[in-house]
Amino acid sequence: MPIDRLKSHANLGNLIFGVSLVFFVWLVWYFYTGLGGSLQLAARLIPVALVLQILFMVQQGYLYKRLPPEVNHAIVVLYIAIAAYAFAYFLWEYERIAIYSQGTYTQQDFVVGLLMFLLVMELTRLAHPVLFWVNVAMIVYTLYGNVFPRSLDFFWHPGTTFERVVTSSTVELSTGIYGTYGQLALTLIAAFLLLAGVANGFNAQHAMINVVRLITRSRRLMPQTAVVGSSAIGMISGSGSANAAVVGTITIPLMIRYGVPPAFAAAVETSASMGGLIMPPMMGAAAFLMAEFLGVPYWDVVLRGFGFAFIYYMSIGVAIYLISVSLMPVGSIAKPDVPFYEKVTTGRPFSRAKRCGAAFGARSRRTPR
């Protein structure tokens, strides 16, 4: 029977796949057209991202272990309904909220913003309790900054209302949930994660790590995989966050597997990934502005940027090694068998970055000043 066949496919995994497919197609369409800009993209897709987060959390187990399964299911449906309501509301009211209603929001705007605010706070409490309490402390400080003595000028402020906290975090769009970080996650970071997914399909990340392991024959040198890998990806990303998202998914579990403490592994990847902001030829788009304001060819900026990037990565490489010596025991690592194809795959980011830099340099030299 068709109905029975349909019921057999109605499960959590297929629901996640369906929502993820909508998310993916929407992102690809935005990357192709750029319609609406990053702010409108955030207003559309952040509720969808929250639905995915809820479903992934449910896949790992009940959200509230002490409550009966029926109550858990009802709460999940409620959370998804809130996200769906916010999606539909901003879909129809985006132009009014983003342009015409700045500072004069309706009661319904506040209700939608409050629901999203509470939903994000609760999901944060479930997934990251420390971050949740930091947010609570910042909200309390925002509300009651006037309780500090005026002599403490650095801490005192007149305070504000809870309604202002909610609207600034939601329906004002340019800040808070829909602000810069949400837009960055849906544009720059999402683009490189999509590329990382394609690369993972061709086993490129595994190839890169295997090639780096040919050099790091000692257990204490294993954290250097993050340094070398992040420097390679930084050449084509120009972003610290995208760098961490792509390389960290491989290097952090690899370091932990070879005995690196988890906190130290995360710190190593963070410091190495931040070098992507100053790694030529992209340099977090700063190189383009430097070339424009200074009136010099782009390649001149890139050549000097390599010097600073080399100093940065050499410094953190030495610092990481010295800390590794004190944290990790001496031990050798078996030499991996790396096919020629994986060596070629690993060399692609460097050759691609070199060609990009040469192309930008040639174009900047042809541009009249």
Backbone torsions as a table, in degrees:
resi	resn	phi	psi	omega
1	MET	NA	139.5	178.9
2	PRO	-61.1	-35.5	-178.6
3	ILE	-67.4	-41.9	178.6
4	ASP	-64.8	-38.6	178.3
5	ARG	-65.5	-38.7	177.8
6	LEU	-64.9	-40.8	179.6
7	LYS	-64.9	-32.8	-179.9
8	SER	-66.4	-24.2	179.1
9	HIS	-95.2	-4.9	-179.7
10	ALA	-84.7	87.8	178.9
11	ASN	-140.9	172.7	-174.9
12	LEU	-64.5	-40.4	-179.2
13	GLY	-61.0	-43.4	178.9
14	ASN	-69.5	-33.1	176.7
15	LEU	-64.8	-43.6	177.0
16	ILE	-61.6	-41.6	179.6
17	PHE	-62.8	-42.8	-179.5
18	GLY	-64.2	-46.1	179.0
19	VAL	-65.9	-39.7	178.6
20	SER	-64.3	-36.7	178.7
21	LEU	-65.0	-42.3	175.7
22	VAL	-61.3	-44.9	178.7
23	PHE	-59.6	-45.5	-178.2
24	PHE	-64.8	-48.2	-178.4
25	VAL	-62.7	-40.2	179.5
26	TRP	-63.3	-43.1	179.4
27	LEU	-64.1	-45.9	-179.3
28	VAL	-62.4	-39.6	177.7
29	TRP	-63.4	-40.0	178.1
30	TYR	-66.0	-43.3	179.6
31	PHE	-62.7	-29.4	-179.7
32	TYR	-80.1	-38.0	-174.4
33	THR	-105.9	-36.2	-175.0
34	GLY	71.6	15.0	-175.7
35	LEU	-66.6	134.2	175.5
36	GLY	86.8	-21.1	-179.7
37	GLY	81.0	173.7	-175.4
38	SER	-68.6	-30.0	-179.5
39	LEU	-66.5	-46.1	177.6
40	GLN	-66.1	-36.4	177.1
41	LEU	-60.6	-43.1	178.8
42	ALA	-63.6	-42.2	179.2
43	ALA	-62.1	-30.7	-179.7
44	ARG	-81.3	-47.0	-165.0
45	LEU	-99.0	-16.7	178.6
46	ILE	-62.1	-41.6	173.8
47	PRO	-60.2	-36.8	177.2
48	VAL	-65.7	-40.2	177.3
49	ALA	-63.1	-37.0	177.5
50	LEU	-66.1	-38.3	176.4
51	VAL	-61.2	-44.1	178.1
52	LEU	-62.2	-40.4	178.7
53	GLN	-62.4	-42.3	178.8
54	ILE	-62.2	-45.1	-178.6
55	LEU	-65.5	-39.5	177.8
56	PHE	-65.1	-38.7	177.8
57	MET	-66.6	-38.4	177.7
58	VAL	-66.6	-34.8	179.5
59	GLN	-62.4	-28.8	179.5
60	GLN	-84.9	-12.8	-179.8
61	GLY	147.4	176.5	179.5
62	TYR	-64.4	144.7	178.9
63	LEU	-66.3	-38.1	-177.4
64	TYR	-124.2	101.9	-172.6
65	LYS	-63.7	-29.4	-174.7
66	ARG	-84.3	-7.8	-179.2
67	LEU	-98.1	153.4	178.7
68	PRO	-62.7	157.0	179.9
69	PRO	-57.5	-38.2	-179.3
70	GLU	-62.7	-39.8	178.7
71	VAL	-67.5	-40.4	177.3
72	ASN	-60.1	-44.3	179.2
73	HIS	-62.8	-40.6	179.4
74	ALA	-65.1	-39.4	179.6
75	ILE	-66.9	-40.5	178.2
76	VAL	-62.1	-43.6	177.8
77	VAL	-61.9	-40.0	178.4
78	LEU	-63.2	-45.1	-179.9
79	TYR	-62.5	-43.5	179.1
80	ILE	-65.9	-37.2	178.1
81	ALA	-63.6	-38.7	177.1
82	ILE	-62.3	-46.0	179.3
83	ALA	-64.2	-40.1	178.7
84	ALA	-66.2	-38.1	177.8
85	TYR	-63.9	-43.9	178.5
86	ALA	-64.2	-39.5	178.0
87	PHE	-59.9	-49.5	-178.7
88	ALA	-65.9	-38.7	-177.4
89	TYR	-66.3	-47.2	179.6
90	PHE	-71.9	-23.1	176.0
91	LEU	-65.6	-39.3	-177.1
92	TRP	-92.7	-28.8	-173.6
93	GLU	-108.5	11.6	-174.0
94	TYR	-60.3	-47.4	-176.1
95	GLU	-62.2	-42.7	179.5
96	ARG	-65.4	-45.8	-177.0
97	ILE	-67.8	-42.0	-174.5
98	ALA	-76.4	-26.7	-172.8
99	ILE	-118.2	-54.2	-167.4
100	TYR	-91.7	-20.9	-173.7
101	SER	-108.8	21.4	-179.1
102	GLN	-61.1	115.6	179.3
103	GLY	85.7	-6.5	-179.3
104	THR	-130.5	64.7	-174.9
105	TYR	-83.4	147.5	179.7
106	THR	-80.6	171.6	178.3
107	GLN	-64.2	-36.8	178.9
108	GLN	-67.8	-36.6	174.6
109	ASP	-57.4	-44.2	-179.5
110	PHE	-65.5	-38.8	-179.3
111	VAL	-64.7	-45.6	178.7
112	VAL	-62.6	-43.8	178.1
113	GLY	-62.6	-40.0	179.5
114	LEU	-65.1	-42.3	178.6
115	LEU	-61.7	-43.7	178.4
116	MET	-66.6	-39.4	179.2
117	PHE	-60.6	-48.0	-179.3
118	LEU	-67.6	-37.1	179.7
119	LEU	-64.4	-45.8	-179.9
120	VAL	-65.2	-40.8	178.9
121	MET	-63.5	-40.7	-179.3
122	GLU	-69.4	-41.6	176.7
123	LEU	-64.2	-35.4	176.0
124	THR	-65.4	-40.2	179.1
125	ARG	-63.3	-38.5	-179.2
126	LEU	-72.5	-38.3	-174.6
127	ALA	-93.0	-37.7	-174.9
128	HIS	-138.8	81.5	-176.1
129	PRO	-59.0	-37.8	-179.3
130	VAL	-62.6	-45.8	178.3
131	LEU	-62.5	-36.8	178.9
132	PHE	-60.3	-47.4	-178.4
133	TRP	-70.8	-29.0	172.3
134	VAL	-64.0	-42.7	177.3
135	ASN	-63.1	-41.2	178.6
136	VAL	-61.3	-44.3	179.1
137	ALA	-61.5	-41.0	179.7
138	MET	-68.4	-35.4	177.9
139	ILE	-67.0	-44.9	178.2
140	VAL	-61.2	-41.6	178.6
141	TYR	-64.4	-38.1	178.4
142	THR	-65.2	-37.5	-178.6
143	LEU	-74.6	-38.3	-169.8
144	TYR	-124.7	40.7	175.8
145	GLY	-65.9	-17.3	-178.1
146	ASN	-77.3	-7.2	178.4
147	VAL	-78.2	-14.9	177.4
148	PHE	-75.2	144.6	177.5
149	PRO	-60.1	144.6	179.5
150	ARG	-64.5	-19.2	177.7
151	SER	-66.9	-24.3	176.6
152	LEU	-91.3	75.1	-174.0
153	ASP	-59.5	-30.3	-176.2
154	PHE	-69.1	-30.8	-175.7
155	PHE	-102.0	-24.5	-174.3
156	TRP	-75.8	139.4	168.3
157	HIS	-154.2	161.1	-171.3
158	PRO	-71.1	-6.3	-178.8
159	GLY	80.7	176.0	179.7
160	THR	-153.7	-177.0	-178.8
161	THR	-97.3	160.3	178.1
162	PHE	-65.2	-34.1	177.5
163	GLU	-61.0	-39.4	178.7
164	ARG	-66.6	-37.6	177.1
165	VAL	-62.1	-43.6	-177.8
166	VAL	-67.6	-48.6	-177.3
167	THR	-65.7	-38.1	179.3
168	SER	-69.0	-23.6	180.0
169	SER	-91.5	-10.4	-174.6
170	THR	-133.5	-80.5	-168.2
171	VAL	-73.1	-12.7	173.4
172	GLU	-72.8	-16.3	171.2
173	LEU	67.5	-42.6	-175.4
174	SER	-75.7	-13.4	178.8
175	THR	-129.7	170.4	173.8
176	GLY	72.8	-137.9	-173.3
177	ILE	-59.8	-40.5	-177.5
178	TYR	-96.5	12.1	-172.3
179	GLY	-80.8	-152.3	-171.7
180	THR	-59.0	-43.3	-175.2
181	TYR	-69.5	-38.6	176.1
182	GLY	-65.1	-40.7	178.1
183	GLN	-66.3	-39.6	177.9
184	LEU	-63.1	-40.4	-179.7
185	ALA	-65.6	-34.9	-176.5
186	LEU	-86.2	-12.3	-178.6
187	THR	-111.5	-78.9	-174.2
188	LEU	-65.5	-52.4	-176.7
189	ILE	-66.2	-42.9	-179.5
190	ALA	-62.4	-37.6	179.8
191	ALA	-61.9	-45.0	-179.0
192	PHE	-74.0	-28.4	174.6
193	LEU	-68.1	-35.9	175.2
194	LEU	-64.2	-42.6	176.2
195	LEU	-63.8	-38.3	178.1
196	ALA	-64.8	-36.3	176.8
197	GLY	-64.2	-41.7	176.4
198	VAL	-64.0	-44.1	178.8
199	ALA	-61.8	-37.4	179.4
200	ASN	-66.0	-32.9	176.0
201	GLY	-62.9	-31.7	176.3
202	PHE	-94.4	8.5	177.4
203	ASN	63.9	28.8	-175.9
204	ALA	-71.1	-39.0	-178.7
205	GLN	-66.4	-41.4	177.3
206	HIS	-62.9	-37.6	178.4
207	ALA	-64.5	-41.7	-179.8
208	MET	-62.7	-43.6	-179.8
209	ILE	-66.0	-39.4	179.0
210	ASN	-63.6	-39.7	179.1
211	VAL	-66.8	-40.7	178.8
212	VAL	-64.6	-34.7	179.2
213	ARG	-66.8	-20.6	174.2
214	LEU	-62.8	-29.6	-179.8
215	ILE	-87.9	-41.1	-175.8
216	THR	-88.9	79.8	-178.2
217	ARG	-82.3	-10.7	-179.7
218	SER	-105.1	147.6	177.7
219	ARG	-60.7	-35.7	-179.3
220	ARG	-70.9	-18.2	178.8
221	LEU	-91.7	-4.0	-177.8
222	MET	-58.8	-38.7	176.8
223	PRO	-60.1	-17.8	178.5
224	GLN	-69.0	-14.9	174.7
225	THR	-61.7	-35.4	178.2
226	ALA	-68.5	-38.5	-179.5
227	VAL	-65.5	-50.1	-178.4
228	VAL	-68.5	-43.7	-179.8
229	GLY	-63.7	-41.7	-179.9
230	SER	-68.5	-34.3	177.1
231	SER	-65.8	-35.8	179.1
232	ALA	-69.5	-48.7	-179.2
233	ILE	-69.1	-32.8	178.4
234	GLY	-60.7	-26.5	179.6
235	MET	-67.3	-28.6	-177.0
236	ILE	-109.4	-6.5	-179.4
237	SER	-106.0	-43.6	-176.3
238	GLY	66.6	20.0	-176.1
239	SER	-136.4	133.2	176.5
240	GLY	-71.3	-42.3	-177.6
241	SER	-68.7	-44.0	177.7
242	ALA	-65.1	-36.1	178.1
243	ASN	-61.6	-46.7	179.5
244	ALA	-65.0	-38.1	-178.8
245	ALA	-66.2	-38.2	-176.9
246	VAL	-80.3	-52.2	-173.9
247	VAL	-80.2	-37.3	-175.5
248	GLY	-61.9	-31.5	179.3
249	THR	-63.8	-21.9	179.1
250	ILE	-100.2	-48.7	-170.6
251	THR	-74.5	-35.9	-178.4
252	ILE	-64.5	-50.1	175.0
253	PRO	-61.4	-34.2	179.3
254	LEU	-64.8	-44.1	179.3
255	MET	-64.6	-42.5	179.7
256	ILE	-63.2	-37.0	-180.0
257	ARG	-62.7	-31.0	-179.5
258	TYR	-97.9	18.6	170.3
259	GLY	97.4	7.6	177.5
260	VAL	-77.4	131.0	177.2
261	PRO	-56.8	138.9	-176.0
262	PRO	-55.5	-44.4	-179.1
263	ALA	-63.2	-40.9	179.1
264	PHE	-67.3	-37.7	177.9
265	ALA	-62.2	-42.5	178.3
266	ALA	-65.8	-39.7	179.2
267	ALA	-65.8	-39.0	178.2
268	VAL	-61.4	-47.6	-178.6
269	GLU	-65.5	-37.7	179.1
270	THR	-63.4	-48.5	-178.7
271	SER	-65.2	-38.9	179.4
272	ALA	-69.4	-37.6	-178.1
273	SER	-69.5	-33.8	-179.4
274	MET	-64.3	-19.7	175.4
275	GLY	-65.8	-17.7	177.4
276	GLY	-61.6	-23.4	179.6
277	LEU	-69.4	-24.7	-178.5
278	ILE	-116.9	10.4	-177.9
279	MET	-89.5	117.0	177.5
280	PRO	-65.5	158.2	5.8
281	PRO	-91.1	-5.9	-176.0
282	MET	-82.5	-51.1	175.9
283	MET	55.6	39.6	177.1
284	GLY	58.0	30.0	-179.4
285	ALA	69.5	-3.9	-179.9
286	ALA	-66.9	-32.0	-178.7
287	ALA	-62.9	-34.8	179.0
288	PHE	-64.0	-43.3	179.4
289	LEU	-66.8	-40.4	178.5
290	MET	-60.4	-46.7	-179.6
291	ALA	-62.1	-37.6	-178.6
292	GLU	-69.9	-46.3	-176.8
293	PHE	-73.0	-35.0	-178.5
294	LEU	-83.6	-15.6	-179.6
295	GLY	69.9	34.1	-179.0
296	VAL	-119.9	159.3	176.4
297	PRO	-59.9	147.0	-178.3
298	TYR	-60.4	-38.0	-177.4
299	TRP	-64.2	-28.6	176.8
300	ASP	-64.2	-40.1	177.9
301	VAL	-66.4	-40.9	-178.3
302	VAL	-64.0	-43.1	-178.7
303	LEU	-61.3	-40.8	178.0
304	ARG	-73.1	-29.5	177.9
305	GLY	-66.2	-30.9	178.1
306	PHE	-61.0	-35.1	179.1
307	GLY	-63.7	-46.6	179.3
308	PHE	-66.9	-39.8	178.7
309	ALA	-64.2	-39.4	178.4
310	PHE	-62.8	-43.9	178.6
311	ILE	-62.8	-41.5	-178.7
312	TYR	-62.5	-51.6	-175.9
313	TYR	-70.8	-32.2	174.7
314	MET	-65.2	-40.0	-178.3
315	SER	-66.0	-49.2	-178.7
316	ILE	-70.4	-29.6	176.6
317	GLY	-63.0	-44.6	178.4
318	VAL	-66.8	-43.6	-179.8
319	ALA	-62.2	-42.4	179.8
320	ILE	-65.5	-39.0	179.5
321	TYR	-65.0	-42.7	-179.5
322	LEU	-63.1	-39.6	177.5
323	ILE	-69.5	-36.9	179.3
324	SER	-62.4	-36.6	179.5
325	VAL	-61.3	-37.7	-178.6
326	SER	-81.3	-21.6	-175.6
327	LEU	-98.3	-28.0	-168.9
328	MET	-118.5	146.2	177.9
329	PRO	-75.7	162.8	176.5
330	VAL	-73.5	137.8	179.2
331	GLY	-176.5	141.7	179.5
332	SER	-93.8	160.0	-179.5
333	ILE	-118.8	135.7	179.9
334	ALA	-62.2	138.2	-179.6
335	LYS	-68.3	123.4	-178.8
336	PRO	-76.2	154.6	175.6
337	ASP	-90.3	105.6	-174.6
338	VAL	-107.2	113.5	177.3
339	PRO	-65.2	160.9	-179.7
340	PHE	-61.6	-35.1	179.8
341	TYR	-59.8	-41.0	-179.7
342	GLU	-68.1	-33.4	176.5
343	LYS	-65.7	-40.8	177.7
344	VAL	-65.9	-41.6	179.2
345	THR	-61.2	-39.3	180.0
346	THR	-68.1	-33.4	-179.0
347	GLY	-74.9	-11.5	-177.5
348	ARG	-62.3	-44.3	-179.6
349	PRO	-58.9	-39.0	-178.6
350	PHE	-69.1	-43.7	-179.5
351	SER	-68.6	-36.5	177.9
352	ARG	-64.4	-44.0	179.7
353	ALA	-63.0	-39.3	-180.0
354	LYS	-64.5	-42.2	179.3
355	ARG	-66.9	-39.4	178.1
356	CYS	-61.8	-45.6	-179.6
357	GLY	-63.2	-41.2	179.0
358	ALA	-64.9	-39.3	179.2
359	ALA	-65.6	-44.7	178.2
360	PHE	-63.0	-39.4	-179.8
361	GLY	-65.0	-43.7	179.3
362	ALA	-63.8	-39.2	-179.4
363	ARG	-67.4	-38.7	-179.9
364	SER	-69.2	-31.2	178.1
365	ARG	-72.0	-28.8	178.5
366	ARG	-80.0	-19.9	-177.0
367	THR	-75.2	124.2	179.5
368	PRO	-69.1	141.8	179.4
369	ARG	-105.5	NA	NA
